[in-house]
Amino acid sequence: MGIHGIPIELAVKTQTGTDGFNRPIYGTTWVTVDNVLIGQPSTEEITDELNISGKRLDYLLGIPKGDTHDWEDTQVRFFGQTYETIGAPTQGIEDMIPLSWNKKVKVMRYEQS
């Protein structure tokens, strides 16, 4: 069957209005993004992220080419759990990458306080 991803849910923030001080108010909706690869980071990647940001890297997501969603500082849901994205995605040049994915997003388990 070849390499393929799974559908995941992505939290998308949309401005719903403004408050009394004219600051934006945002609402969150969940959208499905199809064909997302989910991989495990190497021990070195986990250690590097912990040393750089203090966050424990749980998974790496491969985002399909052509996707235009904002993956920075948001939440995703898959495998029955909620995760937070870490930093900005890294992206390659679509035409130079042979498979269907050209962005990599780091995620960590979401802990509500």
KEPAFI-355087 format. One record per residue: residue in one letter; x, y, z of N, C-alpha, C in turn. Coordinates in nm, 4 decimals. Example, Ala and Ser with C-alpha at 12.3 -4.5 7.8 and 13.67 -1.06 7.14 Angstrom:
BEGIN
a	1.3190	-0.5690	0.7800	1.2300	-0.4500	0.7800	1.3200	-0.3300	0.7800
s	1.2850	-0.2250	0.7080	1.3670	-0.1060	0.7140	1.2900	0.0030	0.7870
This chain:
BEGIN
m	0.0808	-0.1200	0.0000	0.0000	0.0000	0.0000	0.0852	0.1264	0.0000
g	0.2078	0.1209	0.0437	0.2933	0.2385	0.0442	0.2795	0.3188	0.1724
i	0.3586	0.4219	0.1794	0.3581	0.5092	0.2965	0.2349	0.5981	0.2923
h	0.1670	0.6079	0.4056	0.0524	0.6977	0.4154	0.0368	0.7432	0.5603
g	-0.0271	0.8577	0.5772	-0.0508	0.9121	0.7101	-0.1926	0.8851	0.7556
i	-0.2274	0.9449	0.8669	-0.3612	0.9310	0.9236	-0.4237	1.0695	0.9383
p	-0.5565	1.0764	0.9514	-0.6187	1.2057	0.9810	-0.5950	1.2433	1.1267
i	-0.5625	1.3691	1.1494	-0.5517	1.4207	1.2861	-0.6359	1.5474	1.2948
e	-0.6635	1.5916	1.4162	-0.7389	1.7158	1.4359	-0.6430	1.8260	1.4780
l	-0.6625	1.9449	1.4204	-0.5802	2.0615	1.4475	-0.6683	2.1734	1.5018
a	-0.6261	2.2362	1.6115	-0.6987	2.3498	1.6672	-0.6642	2.4743	1.5859
v	-0.7671	2.5382	1.5315	-0.7493	2.6595	1.4506	-0.8149	2.7753	1.5244
k	-0.7369	2.8808	1.5487	-0.7886	2.9992	1.6177	-0.8422	3.0976	1.5141
t	-0.9624	3.1479	1.5395	-1.0264	3.2439	1.4504	-1.0752	3.3617	1.5337
q	-1.0510	3.4825	1.4841	-1.0984	3.5999	1.5568	-1.2500	3.6047	1.5494
t	-1.3147	3.6132	1.6665	-1.4608	3.6147	1.6736	-1.5172	3.7517	1.7084
g	-1.4295	3.8455	1.7401	-1.4751	3.9797	1.7756	-1.3655	4.0553	1.8460
t	-1.4045	4.1617	1.9169	-1.3097	4.2398	1.9961	-1.3713	4.2684	2.1327
d	-1.2848	4.2912	2.2301	-1.3334	4.3215	2.3638	-1.3525	4.4719	2.3797
g	-1.3832	4.5175	2.5000	-1.4086	4.6579	2.5268	-1.2884	4.7480	2.5033
f	-1.1693	4.6913	2.4987	-1.0478	4.7675	2.4727	-1.0000	4.7517	2.3281
n	-1.0895	4.6985	2.2439	-1.0624	4.6780	2.1012	-0.9514	4.5755	2.0748
r	-0.9323	4.4832	2.1696	-0.8373	4.3735	2.1502	-0.9128	4.2553	2.0916
p	-0.8483	4.1776	2.0041	-0.9180	4.0653	1.9420	-0.9560	3.9560	2.0415
i	-1.0697	3.8952	2.0188	-1.1158	3.7785	2.0940	-1.1146	3.6615	1.9950
y	-1.0583	3.5488	2.0382	-1.0447	3.4340	1.9494	-1.1277	3.3165	1.9981
g	-1.1778	3.2412	1.9050	-1.2439	3.1148	1.9316	-1.1628	3.0041	1.8656
t	-1.1815	2.8826	1.9105	-1.1070	2.7694	1.8548	-1.2037	2.6707	1.7919
t	-1.1702	2.6282	1.6726	-1.2432	2.5201	1.6069	-1.1423	2.4109	1.5734
w	-1.1918	2.2899	1.5648	-1.1065	2.1766	1.5312	-1.1321	2.1374	1.3868
v	-1.0246	2.1265	1.3081	-1.0349	2.0837	1.1693	-0.9556	1.9544	1.1517
t	-0.9978	1.8731	1.0573	-0.9270	1.7487	1.0283	-0.8257	1.7721	0.9174
v	-0.7045	1.7276	0.9405	-0.5989	1.7324	0.8391	-0.5664	1.5875	0.8057
d	-0.5843	1.5511	0.6798	-0.5622	1.4135	0.6364	-0.4157	1.3881	0.6017
n	-0.3783	1.2610	0.6065	-0.2493	1.2118	0.5588	-0.1300	1.2705	0.6341
v	-0.1406	1.2804	0.7657	-0.0305	1.3294	0.8485	0.0488	1.2087	0.8986
l	0.1795	1.2119	0.8768	0.2666	1.1063	0.9288	0.2970	1.1340	1.0751
i	0.3046	1.0291	1.1545	0.3386	1.0427	1.2962	0.4579	0.9524	1.3223
g	0.5661	1.0133	1.3689	0.6870	0.9371	1.3945	0.7442	0.9671	1.5311
q	0.8299	0.8773	1.5747	0.8952	0.8963	1.7039	1.0286	0.9664	1.6832
p	1.0599	1.0630	1.7691	1.1892	1.1305	1.7586	1.3007	1.0401	1.8096
s	1.4210	1.0701	1.7652	1.5375	0.9965	1.8145	1.5695	1.0437	1.9567
t	1.6506	0.9673	2.0266	1.6943	1.0055	2.1611	1.7662	1.1394	2.1561
e	1.8452	1.1608	2.0526	1.9176	1.2871	2.0375	1.8203	1.4046	2.0186
e	1.7161	1.3868	1.9386	1.6169	1.4932	1.9179	1.5433	1.5263	2.0484
i	1.5098	1.4228	2.1258	1.4417	1.4442	2.2546	1.5319	1.5240	2.3484
t	1.6575	1.4832	2.3580	1.7538	1.5504	2.4466	1.7779	1.6937	2.4025
d	1.7971	1.7152	2.2720	1.8209	1.8499	2.2203	1.7035	1.9427	2.2523
e	1.5797	1.8963	2.2294	1.4628	1.9807	2.2547	1.4505	2.0131	2.4032
l	1.4776	1.9150	2.4887	1.4717	1.9380	2.6334	1.5758	2.0418	2.6752
n	1.6953	2.0331	2.6186	1.8012	2.1282	2.6525	1.7726	2.2674	2.5975
i	1.7121	2.2768	2.4799	1.6878	2.4064	2.4160	1.5642	2.4752	2.4738
s	1.4521	2.4030	2.4810	1.3263	2.4673	2.5200	1.2733	2.4241	2.6562
g	1.3286	2.3186	2.7112	1.2780	2.2665	2.8378	1.1527	2.1829	2.8206
k	1.1181	2.1494	2.6952	0.9972	2.0720	2.6666	1.0347	1.9317	2.6209
r	0.9528	1.8345	2.6608	0.9782	1.6950	2.6239	0.9084	1.6622	2.4927
l	0.9868	1.6382	2.3906	0.9376	1.6051	2.2582	0.8816	1.4628	2.2575
d	0.7533	1.4471	2.2166	0.6911	1.3156	2.2148	0.6820	1.2558	2.0747
y	0.6424	1.3374	1.9766	0.6274	1.2890	1.8392	0.6725	1.3951	1.7403
l	0.7023	1.3490	1.6191	0.7267	1.4361	1.5049	0.6158	1.4103	1.4047
l	0.5555	1.5168	1.3529	0.4489	1.5037	1.2543	0.5016	1.5440	1.1173
g	0.4708	1.4641	1.0168	0.5000	1.4983	0.8779	0.3736	1.5564	0.8167
i	0.3791	1.6825	0.7764	0.2615	1.7533	0.7260	0.2608	1.7452	0.5734
p	0.1450	1.7121	0.5138	0.1399	1.6953	0.3690	0.1692	1.8243	0.2917
k	0.2285	1.8066	0.1762	0.2541	1.9202	0.0865	0.1234	1.9906	0.0556
g	0.1298	2.1224	0.0427	0.0121	2.2008	0.0082	-0.0698	2.2455	0.1283
d	-0.0401	2.1940	0.2473	-0.1153	2.2339	0.3657	-0.0812	2.3790	0.4021
t	-0.1843	2.4591	0.4313	-0.1631	2.6009	0.4610	-0.2014	2.6388	0.6044
h	-0.2301	2.5418	0.6895	-0.2673	2.5715	0.8282	-0.1491	2.6272	0.9063
d	-0.1803	2.6999	1.0127	-0.0800	2.7525	1.1046	-0.0552	2.6475	1.2122
w	0.0634	2.5899	1.2147	0.0976	2.4822	1.3072	0.1764	2.5320	1.4282
e	0.2002	2.6608	1.4367	0.2822	2.7140	1.5447	0.1975	2.7444	1.6686
d	0.2445	2.6955	1.7840	0.1807	2.7225	1.9139	0.0309	2.6917	1.9128
t	-0.0039	2.5707	1.8769	-0.1431	2.5280	1.8760	-0.1519	2.3863	1.9313
q	-0.2671	2.3266	1.9218	-0.2868	2.1904	1.9714	-0.3299	2.0987	1.8581
v	-0.2974	1.9714	1.8750	-0.3403	1.8679	1.7812	-0.3916	1.7491	1.8610
r	-0.4809	1.6721	1.7982	-0.5337	1.5514	1.8645	-0.5159	1.4319	1.7710
f	-0.4612	1.3254	1.8283	-0.4499	1.1973	1.7592	-0.4220	1.0900	1.8641
f	-0.4475	0.9665	1.8284	-0.4310	0.8530	1.9205	-0.5072	0.8734	2.0510
g	-0.6172	0.9486	2.0478	-0.6988	0.9702	2.1667	-0.6393	1.0660	2.2679
q	-0.5349	1.1392	2.2300	-0.4680	1.2321	2.3209	-0.4585	1.3695	2.2563
t	-0.4332	1.4715	2.3381	-0.4113	1.6071	2.2903	-0.2650	1.6426	2.3107
y	-0.2064	1.7070	2.2106	-0.0655	1.7458	2.2121	-0.0539	1.8929	2.1781
e	0.0563	1.9548	2.2217	0.0876	2.0935	2.1877	0.2023	2.0925	2.0880
t	0.1954	2.1816	1.9894	0.3078	2.1933	1.8982	0.4181	2.2736	1.9666
i	0.5408	2.2445	1.9284	0.6577	2.3106	1.9863	0.7232	2.3941	1.8770
g	0.7226	2.5251	1.8949	0.7906	2.6127	1.8007	0.7286	2.6128	1.6619
a	0.8058	2.6606	1.5669	0.7613	2.6698	1.4279	0.7973	2.5422	1.3528
p	0.7162	2.5047	1.2544	0.7505	2.3875	1.1730	0.8773	2.4132	1.0917
t	0.9476	2.3060	1.0608	1.0556	2.3167	0.9631	0.9977	2.2725	0.8304
q	1.0405	2.3388	0.7248	0.9794	2.3139	0.5944	1.0855	2.3022	0.4872
g	1.0626	2.2061	0.3967	1.1504	2.1900	0.2815	1.0816	2.2406	0.1556
i	1.1563	2.2478	0.0476	1.1029	2.2925	-0.0810	1.0242	2.1773	-0.1432
e	0.8937	2.2009	-0.1686	0.8049	2.0948	-0.2168	0.8617	2.0199	-0.3361
d	0.9112	2.0918	-0.4356	0.9592	2.0285	-0.5586	1.0847	1.9453	-0.5381
m	1.1566	1.9688	-0.4298	1.2827	1.8986	-0.4053	1.2656	1.7762	-0.3155
i	1.1457	1.7546	-0.2658	1.1203	1.6425	-0.1743	1.0350	1.5396	-0.2477
p	1.0817	1.4148	-0.2557	1.0130	1.3160	-0.3395	0.8797	1.2633	-0.2866
l	0.8572	1.2625	-0.1579	0.7334	1.2056	-0.1048	0.6270	1.3133	-0.0881
s	0.5202	1.2826	-0.0155	0.4036	1.3702	-0.0053	0.4078	1.4698	0.1105
w	0.5174	1.4742	0.1869	0.5230	1.5584	0.3064	0.6448	1.6493	0.2991
n	0.6274	1.7763	0.3347	0.7415	1.8679	0.3283	0.7580	1.9546	0.4530
k	0.6765	1.9319	0.5560	0.6917	2.0069	0.6817	0.7050	1.9071	0.7960
k	0.7814	1.9484	0.8973	0.7950	1.8663	1.0173	0.7542	1.9523	1.1364
v	0.6626	1.8989	1.2179	0.6130	1.9687	1.3360	0.6445	1.8834	1.4587
k	0.7000	1.9475	1.5615	0.7302	1.8779	1.6868	0.6128	1.8954	1.7823
v	0.5772	1.7889	1.8537	0.4680	1.7978	1.9510	0.5060	1.7327	2.0833
m	0.4422	1.7839	2.1893	0.4578	1.7260	2.3238	0.3197	1.7055	2.3822
r	0.3083	1.6147	2.4744	0.1812	1.5836	2.5389	0.1268	1.7073	2.6090
y	-0.0008	1.7354	2.5897	-0.0658	1.8526	2.6488	-0.1026	1.8228	2.7922
e	-0.0543	1.9061	2.8829	-0.0838	1.8910	3.0253	-0.1654	2.0102	3.0705
q	-0.2910	1.9881	3.1060	-0.3729	2.0971	3.1568	-0.3368	2.1250	3.3006
s	-0.3309	2.2547	3.3345	-0.2988	2.2887	3.4734	-0.4197	2.3376	3.5478
